[in-house]
Amino acid sequence: MSTEPLPDDEPRRAGPPPPPPRGFDPSALFVVLDGLRRVAPREVQGQLTDLIREFLLTLRSLIDWYLERLDRPRREPEVEDIPID
């Protein structure tokens, strides 16, 4: 018997790990919410679906508000001259 390692037994060296994603990725949250909806009892599924819908509408409103805020020009701060006696 030979004790030499076969080429397939050699540890493989992977490159550096990928960089972390930039920004927020909501896909994992949506997978969890969908999983919760699917495992819920039938009596609760409708309520949970309504809750998820309300959450998504709230998230959409928040995104719309933020985008509108980005489109507005920045306001200059109001400065008042105070006379010094």
C-alpha positions as CSV (number, residue, x, y, z in Angstrom):
1,M,0.0,0.0,0.0
2,S,1.1,3.5,-0.8
3,T,0.8,6.3,1.8
4,E,1.4,9.1,-0.7
5,P,-1.6,11.4,-1.0
6,L,-3.4,11.4,-4.2
7,P,-3.7,14.7,-6.1
8,D,-7.4,14.9,-5.2
9,D,-6.5,14.7,-1.5
10,E,-4.4,17.9,-1.5
11,P,-6.1,20.8,0.2
12,R,-7.4,23.3,-2.3
13,R,-6.5,26.9,-1.7
14,A,-9.3,29.3,-2.3
15,G,-8.8,32.9,-3.2
16,P,-9.6,35.7,-0.8
17,P,-13.2,35.9,0.3
18,P,-15.5,38.1,-1.7
19,P,-15.9,41.7,-0.4
20,P,-19.0,42.4,1.6
21,P,-22.0,43.7,-0.4
22,R,-22.4,47.4,-0.5
23,G,-25.7,48.7,0.9
24,F,-28.6,46.8,2.3
25,D,-29.8,43.7,0.6
26,P,-33.4,43.0,1.6
27,S,-33.6,39.6,-0.2
28,A,-32.8,37.7,3.0
29,L,-35.5,39.5,4.8
30,F,-38.1,38.7,2.1
31,V,-37.1,35.0,2.2
32,V,-37.6,34.9,6.0
33,L,-41.0,36.7,5.7
34,D,-42.1,34.3,3.0
35,G,-41.0,31.3,5.1
36,L,-42.9,32.5,8.1
37,R,-46.0,33.0,6.0
38,R,-45.7,29.4,4.6
39,V,-45.3,27.7,8.0
40,A,-48.0,29.6,9.7
41,P,-51.3,27.8,10.4
42,R,-54.1,28.5,7.9
43,E,-56.0,30.5,10.4
44,V,-53.1,33.0,10.7
45,Q,-51.9,33.0,7.1
46,G,-54.3,35.7,6.0
47,Q,-53.4,38.0,8.9
48,L,-49.7,37.4,8.3
49,T,-50.1,38.1,4.6
50,D,-51.8,41.4,5.5
51,L,-49.1,42.2,7.9
52,I,-46.4,41.6,5.3
53,R,-48.3,43.7,2.8
54,E,-48.5,46.6,5.3
55,F,-44.8,46.3,6.0
56,L,-44.0,46.4,2.3
57,L,-46.2,49.4,1.8
58,T,-44.5,51.2,4.7
59,L,-41.1,50.4,3.3
60,R,-42.2,51.7,-0.1
61,S,-43.5,54.9,1.4
62,L,-40.2,55.3,3.3
63,I,-38.2,54.9,0.1
64,D,-40.5,57.4,-1.8
65,W,-40.0,59.9,1.0
66,Y,-36.3,59.5,0.9
67,L,-36.1,59.8,-2.9
68,E,-38.2,63.0,-2.8
69,R,-35.9,64.4,-0.1
70,L,-32.9,63.7,-2.3
71,D,-34.5,65.5,-5.2
72,R,-35.1,68.7,-3.3
73,P,-32.3,71.3,-3.3
74,R,-30.6,71.9,0.0
75,R,-31.9,74.7,2.0
76,E,-29.5,77.3,3.2
77,P,-29.6,77.7,7.0
78,E,-31.4,80.8,8.1
79,V,-28.9,83.2,9.6
80,E,-29.9,86.3,11.5
81,D,-27.6,89.2,12.2
82,I,-27.5,90.1,15.9
83,P,-26.4,93.6,16.6
84,I,-23.7,93.9,19.2
85,D,-24.0,97.1,21.3
